[in-house]
Amino acid sequence: MFNRFKSHFTRQTAPQAKSSPPPKDSRGYFRPQSADELLATSLRRQCLRQLWENSALPDGLYQRFYLTPVRQLLSRVQQVPATREGDWSGSGGFIDLTLKFTTYSVRLAKGHLLPPGAAPETQATQSLLWQAVVFWAALFYHLPLLQELEGELEDGHGWQPGLWTPDRRFRFRFRSAQPDLPVPLKALLAARLLPEDAVSWLFLVPEAWRCLALYLGGQPASVPLIDTLFQEVAGQVQSPLLKPEGVSERPDTAGEILPESGRVSLHPPLEAASAHEPSGDTDTLTLLSLFQSGDESSHQHVAKNEHHGLKLTERPVPEKETVATQSHLKTLL
């Protein structure tokens, strides 16, 4: 009964660069591929390269907070399509759409002042965390599409794409009806992908945790600017989750939309910029210093400009990327 979905899996569409369909046996089962195999396309390698170039995290934290969730997600979805038909319906369409959307979102958010309206010193000290919030939210943006798929392993057991990596040959199809779940599948899948250290980091800045938690629960983000950015990127990549123009879940009070460009004004009002708000800035830097101090030993043999076979352009490390001081480290001892 999986045969009628064969064309959706193997279809190649002109607008997007698709990966070659993986080989399958006579019964229609596919061999699971490793993350390295799944990344072996020019589009996906380019996306990872751009993610690295637009990330302000040090190498060790980049691998832990960005690269590891990406590799886990790829392994758990394999080469499934994102949609039944359209630009992302070919082999590996879900991976290609997710990586492209995430890359565009991180790049667009790079110059944003987050959280909007906070004091400049708060924005400066929390910038790494909020950039990571944008990355995680973008990476998880299309997870609801996986709810339309159901899989089967070679031994007859079920497999839900996105929940775990298949350990044997598998096949899949689109569901005829959506399952009735007590919680959004997106939240469950994201919870399995979000690094444990990331949760600890998020809890130090309650507003950042609340923003991501609301988003994963299917609610608008508590920072409307992030929703605005994602809507713009969704249009650029022709996402199937793009909301119709003019449809808004709520007014955007955090950023001013410029009519002539459709871009978001990133400069908060002067009165907002001068306000001082309590935050977890010190704790955030302390936690980062703990992570980075551990990474210096665990990643001492990993070249900074190489990520799983990707040769990246070495970038200078600006002063703002120094996330720890000796005084912070001493407080942890």
C-alpha positions as MATLAB code, in Angstrom:
seq = 'MFNRFKSHFTRQTAPQAKSSPPPKDSRGYFRPQSADELLATSLRRQCLRQLWENSALPDGLYQRFYLTPVRQLLSRVQQVPATREGDWSGSGGFIDLTLKFTTYSVRLAKGHLLPPGAAPETQATQSLLWQAVVFWAALFYHLPLLQELEGELEDGHGWQPGLWTPDRRFRFRFRSAQPDLPVPLKALLAARLLPEDAVSWLFLVPEAWRCLALYLGGQPASVPLIDTLFQEVAGQVQSPLLKPEGVSERPDTAGEILPESGRVSLHPPLEAASAHEPSGDTDTLTLLSLFQSGDESSHQHVAKNEHHGLKLTERPVPEKETVATQSHLKTLL';
ca = [
       0.000    0.000    0.000;
       3.066    2.197   -0.007;
       3.397    2.036   -3.797;
       1.111    4.963   -4.501;
       3.558    7.268   -2.726;
       6.499    6.191   -4.874;
       6.166    9.094   -7.274;
       6.170   11.632   -4.436;
       9.447   10.293   -3.089;
      11.344   10.117   -6.359;
       9.986   13.239   -8.040;
      12.569   15.890   -8.835;
      11.400   19.491   -9.171;
      13.194   22.092  -11.206;
      13.102   25.096   -8.826;
      15.040   23.325   -6.062;
      18.248   21.295   -6.132;
      17.184   17.849   -4.917;
      19.334   15.013   -3.715;
      19.357   11.721   -5.589;
      16.778    9.245   -4.275;
      18.450    6.601   -2.076;
      18.357    3.027   -3.383;
      15.493    0.818   -2.244;
      14.873   -2.888   -2.490;
      12.196   -4.662   -4.489;
       9.689   -4.241   -1.655;
      10.150   -0.479   -1.529;
      12.261   -0.334    1.642;
      15.065    2.215    1.916;
      18.397    1.740    3.648;
      18.952    4.199    6.526;
      21.646    6.759    5.762;
      24.035    8.380    8.217;
      24.087   12.124    8.831;
      27.301   12.397    6.813;
      25.663   10.661    3.853;
      22.619   12.887    4.123;
      24.801   15.998    4.153;
      26.654   14.996    0.998;
      24.890   17.423   -1.350;
      26.074   20.852   -2.446;
      22.946   22.595   -1.128;
      23.179   21.060    2.336;
      26.909   21.644    2.643;
      26.409   25.237    1.580;
      23.676   25.705    4.179;
      25.925   24.395    6.961;
      28.748   26.611    5.784;
      26.517   29.667    5.913;
      25.180   28.688    9.329;
      28.725   28.607   10.657;
      29.658   31.900    9.029;
      26.604   33.641   10.497;
      26.927   32.180   13.980;
      28.714   34.116   16.712;
      29.126   31.044   18.912;
      32.620   29.640   19.504;
      33.392   26.395   17.719;
      32.645   24.036   20.590;
      29.287   25.632   21.401;
      28.386   25.826   17.724;
      28.876   22.098   17.402;
      26.919   21.383   20.586;
      24.004   23.774   20.135;
      23.709   24.006   16.345;
      25.412   21.178   14.494;
      24.389   18.313   16.786;
      20.619   19.021   16.569;
      20.928   19.406   12.790;
      22.649   16.052   12.406;
      20.159   14.356   14.730;
      17.206   15.753   12.806;
      18.635   14.641    9.472;
      19.206   11.109   10.750;
      15.670   10.902   12.113;
      13.884   12.099    8.974;
      16.141   10.520    6.338;
      15.141   11.503    2.784;
      11.402   12.014    3.293;
       9.676   14.747    1.286;
       8.176   17.794    2.953;
       4.920   17.813    1.001;
       2.793   15.591   -1.211;
       3.331   17.866   -4.200;
       5.090   21.081   -5.106;
       8.640   22.367   -4.792;
       9.512   20.302   -1.724;
       7.859   17.009   -2.634;
      10.975   15.325   -3.981;
      13.436   13.035   -2.247;
      14.947   14.783    0.769;
      12.589   17.714    0.408;
      12.093   18.039    4.158;
      15.820   18.290    4.861;
      16.432   20.761    2.052;
      13.516   22.970    3.087;
      14.491   22.904    6.761;
      18.153   23.732    6.169;
      17.386   26.485    3.691;
      14.766   28.051    5.963;
      17.062   27.852    8.987;
      20.017   29.352    7.136;
      17.976   32.252    5.782;
      16.439   32.925    9.210;
      19.773   32.981   11.039;
      21.280   35.233    8.391;
      18.331   37.642    8.474;
      18.288   37.753   12.271;
      22.028   38.336   12.582;
      21.744   42.120   12.639;
      18.632   42.279   14.784;
      18.556   43.819   18.225;
      17.027   41.141   20.420;
      15.047   41.228   22.568;
      13.393   44.336   21.067;
      12.928   47.200   23.473;
      15.466   45.957   26.011;
      18.318   48.077   27.265;
      21.353   48.083   24.936;
      23.528   46.353   27.533;
      20.901   43.626   27.910;
      20.741   43.130   24.153;
      24.530   42.938   23.987;
      24.904   40.331   26.719;
      21.920   38.237   25.606;
      22.588   38.397   21.866;
      24.138   34.924   21.633;
      21.186   33.340   23.403;
      18.566   35.103   21.302;
      20.400   34.202   18.104;
      20.270   30.599   19.298;
      16.539   30.933   20.016;
      16.028   32.044   16.416;
      18.105   29.100   15.186;
      16.202   26.496   17.228;
      12.813   27.958   16.349;
      13.754   28.011   12.651;
      15.110   24.458   12.758;
      11.834   23.281   14.310;
       9.584   25.429   12.091;
       8.608   22.687    9.639;
       8.337   19.809   12.131;
       4.500   19.884   11.890;
       4.839   18.618    8.310;
       6.155   15.309    9.655;
       2.785   14.663   11.272;
       1.456   13.950    7.787;
       3.881   11.035    7.386;
       3.890    7.540    8.819;
       6.609    4.955    8.373;
       7.134    1.249    8.689;
      10.319   -0.639    9.468;
      11.369   -3.811    7.710;
      10.294   -5.918   10.692;
       6.765   -4.513   10.580;
       7.121   -2.080   13.477;
       5.989    1.496   13.020;
       8.335    4.437   12.580;
       7.407    8.089   12.996;
       9.797   10.214   10.905;
      11.507   12.711   13.181;
      11.157   10.823   16.460;
      14.100    8.464   16.141;
      16.641    7.195   13.642;
      15.482    4.007   11.903;
      17.875    1.155   12.703;
      16.799   -0.971    9.744;
      15.278   -0.571    6.313;
      12.110    1.488    6.220;
       9.379    2.810    3.999;
       6.823    5.570    4.482;
       3.672    7.168    3.152;
       1.466   10.184    3.723;
      -1.340    9.632    6.205;
      -4.925    9.545    5.038;
      -5.995   11.283    8.270;
      -4.163   13.328   10.880;
      -3.606   11.599   14.252;
      -5.345   13.017   17.310;
      -2.488   13.881   19.659;
      -2.803   15.385   23.162;
       0.245   17.596   22.507;
       1.568   18.984   19.223;
       3.961   16.574   17.536;
       6.203   19.576   16.953;
       6.729   19.977   20.700;
       7.558   16.297   21.159;
      10.034   16.227   18.282;
      11.678   19.472   19.360;
      12.050   18.263   22.952;
      14.093   15.320   21.678;
      16.328   17.600   19.618;
      16.964   20.505   21.980;
      20.293   19.924   23.788;
      20.048   19.539   27.562;
      22.648   22.258   28.076;
      20.536   24.547   25.905;
      17.575   24.118   28.252;
      19.765   25.106   31.204;
      20.974   28.144   29.282;
      17.449   29.181   28.307;
      16.196   28.953   31.892;
      18.679   31.628   32.950;
      16.790   34.145   30.798;
      13.093   33.447   31.461;
      11.851   35.529   28.538;
      13.979   33.545   26.083;
      12.680   30.256   27.495;
       9.086   31.511   27.414;
       9.478   32.680   23.830;
      10.711   29.309   22.581;
       8.274   27.328   24.750;
       5.276   29.256   23.431;
       6.476   28.791   19.892;
       6.963   25.039   20.293;
       3.503   24.783   21.837;
       1.958   26.147   18.662;
       1.472   29.677   19.982;
       2.866   32.914   18.551;
       6.307   33.736   19.902;
       6.362   36.208   22.787;
       8.704   38.298   20.621;
       6.564   39.162   17.567;
       9.644   40.197   15.617;
      10.646   36.527   15.339;
       7.280   35.623   13.814;
       7.694   38.498   11.362;
      11.125   37.269   10.323;
       9.901   33.713    9.826;
       6.989   34.896    7.717;
       9.402   36.771    5.471;
      11.742   33.800    5.140;
       8.815   31.449    4.512;
       7.961   33.556    1.502;
      11.540   33.499    0.239;
      11.828   29.707    0.339;
       8.218   29.064   -0.756;
       7.404   27.247    2.461;
       4.137   25.272    2.523;
       3.533   26.813    5.966;
       3.561   30.375    4.629;
       0.585   32.280    6.015;
      -1.595   34.102    3.469;
      -0.652   37.736    3.046;
      -2.523   39.968    5.427;
      -3.243   37.165    7.892;
      -1.691   37.849   11.267;
      -2.207   36.040   14.546;
      -1.683   39.294   16.403;
      -0.320   42.787   15.773;
       3.428   43.192   15.830;
       4.295   45.628   18.578;
       8.001   44.880   18.769;
       9.107   46.050   15.373;
       7.999   48.578   12.797;
       7.278   47.220    9.325;
       8.551   49.536    6.637;
       5.930   49.655    3.832;
       8.419   50.296    1.062;
      10.578   47.267    1.832;
       8.537   44.952    4.023;
      11.540   44.784    6.354;
      11.490   45.173   10.076;
      12.893   48.258   11.705;
      15.319   46.942   14.274;
      15.797   50.130   16.261;
      13.744   50.235   19.473;
      12.214   53.518   20.671;
      14.649   55.720   22.567;
      12.652   55.481   25.758;
      12.699   51.705   25.541;
      16.408   51.606   24.868;
      17.122   53.686   27.939;
      15.085   51.498   30.262;
      16.883   49.060   32.529;
      15.336   45.660   33.088;
      16.392   42.862   35.439;
      17.872   39.983   33.505;
      19.958   36.851   33.787;
      22.906   38.339   31.929;
      25.552   37.411   34.489;
      24.239   33.896   34.834;
      24.144   33.524   31.061;
      27.788   34.471   30.738;
      28.689   32.217   33.643;
      26.983   29.234   32.055;
      28.618   29.964   28.725;
      31.993   30.173   30.417;
      31.386   26.745   31.926;
      30.461   25.299   28.533;
      33.408   26.898   26.800;
      35.912   25.830   29.440;
      34.798   22.242   28.947;
      34.906   22.577   25.183;
      38.526   23.732   25.236;
      39.582   20.278   26.402;
      36.981   18.125   24.649;
      37.476   19.791   21.266;
      41.187   20.507   21.371;
      41.795   18.136   18.457;
      38.959   19.505   16.333;
      40.049   22.129   13.800;
      37.995   25.297   14.040;
      37.474   25.529   10.320;
      36.313   21.949    9.772;
      32.910   20.487   10.584;
      32.382   16.865    9.610;
      34.168   17.114    6.304;
      33.146   20.694    5.531;
      36.050   22.998    4.830;
      34.992   26.396    6.091;
      36.511   29.802    5.752;
      38.374   30.674    8.920;
      36.776   33.679   10.518;
      38.351   36.126   12.948;
      36.986   35.940   16.477;
      35.843   39.431   17.452;
      36.033   40.664   20.986;
      32.256   40.318   21.420;
      32.579   36.559   21.086;
      34.632   36.311   24.256;
      31.944   34.843   26.448;
      33.981   34.161   29.563;
      36.380   35.980   31.857;
      38.710   34.651   34.506;
      36.467   36.073   37.211;
      33.503   34.138   35.827;
      35.505   30.940   35.719;
      36.670   31.382   39.301;
      33.086   31.609   40.517;
      32.478   28.122   39.130;
      35.345   26.505   41.013;
];
